[in-house]
Amino acid sequence: MRSLINVLDEINQKNLKIVNSDQTLMNKFVFRGQSNAEWNVNAKLFRADYKHLLGKEHILIQEYIKKFPEFETQPTINVLADMQHFGLPTRLIDWSTNPLVALYFACSDPEYLDRDGKVFFCNYSRPEVSHCKIISELICEVSQFDFNSPHFDKNNLEIQKTAFAYLVSSYFIKTITLYGAPQNLEQSIGSLDDLIHNDFMNVCIDALKHIYGENETRKDNMTDKLKNFLKATFNPIIINAPRVNQRIISQNGMFQICNGKEYSNLKIMKACNYNFPESCVVIIYKQEKIEILEELNNRFDINANSLHLAENINIAEFLQKI
């Protein structure tokens, strides 16, 4: 049975193998712990128990702002970060720059002490930081976009899709104007056809031609660049977590912000699960969990109190309003 130090050494050795193959990844790792090794890595909003709320995400955000009006003038990412803090379903995934925090979460859930856990790690250099900023802004806009808005003709889904396509295309043009086309795309997320419904892809291309001009679109190969940009929005986009509460600070928090937009009657962009190769995963065996938790507490003062996990709101009661 491995000690905490043995597990940390295994994580470090796997990190070094990745760095040895690409020196630009040095010191750019984030870590995530999950108590059940069988779980995929995906945002709570996209999990089966909450996916029915995906079409009501904008209402979730609005209700949260009503409850905490100090967020009225703050960016959407700050609202999502605080919602995540309280365990509400969002399109964010928690990561940490501290592997000890990830180990705590891989071991601490009492419901899964009889199951193996996992620590995941990945680098946050893809796509480039400059692109991540704009893409995260776009995804925040996606979270707020209301396809059931009274300003749309509810019987004309094409109008709604077109409005959404113009939003996406405008962010694409902003990106390539400021920073060029995204590079270093993650290949494991699948093909674009698996992520974006074909009819919406065509609407995006039409919107781009209208904004940019058909001749310029063809001459500059803009359609392919748009497709690369859209694929980049499904990459693991890791951003610095806004320091809106003490929990994020104490956990050395980072967020992965996830793309996707679906309704029961309207398919736009699928939410994707993130698959990690064995080179980016360390199993935490069930028989090791208690000892690791004790070592984390005694040697590093990492526990529920130091990580500010006691603060919460009644999630079921809040969701009844949605």
Secondary structure, DSSP 4 states (H G I P E B T S, - for coil): ---HHHHHHHHHHHHHHHHHH-GGGTT-EEEEEES-TT--B--GGGSTTTGGGGGGHHHHHHHHHHHSGGGTTS-HHHHHHHHHHTT---SEEEEES-HHHHHHHHH--GGGTTS-EEEEEEES-SS-HHHHHHHHHHHHHHHH--TT-TTS-TT-HHHHHHHHHHHHHHHHHHHHHHH-S--S--STT--HHHHB-HHHHHHHHHHHHHHH-HHHHHHTTHHHHHHHHHHHTTS-EEEEPP--SHHHHHTTEEEEE---EEETTEEEE----B---GGGEEEE-GGGHHHHHHHHHHHH--STTTTT-S----HHHHHTT-
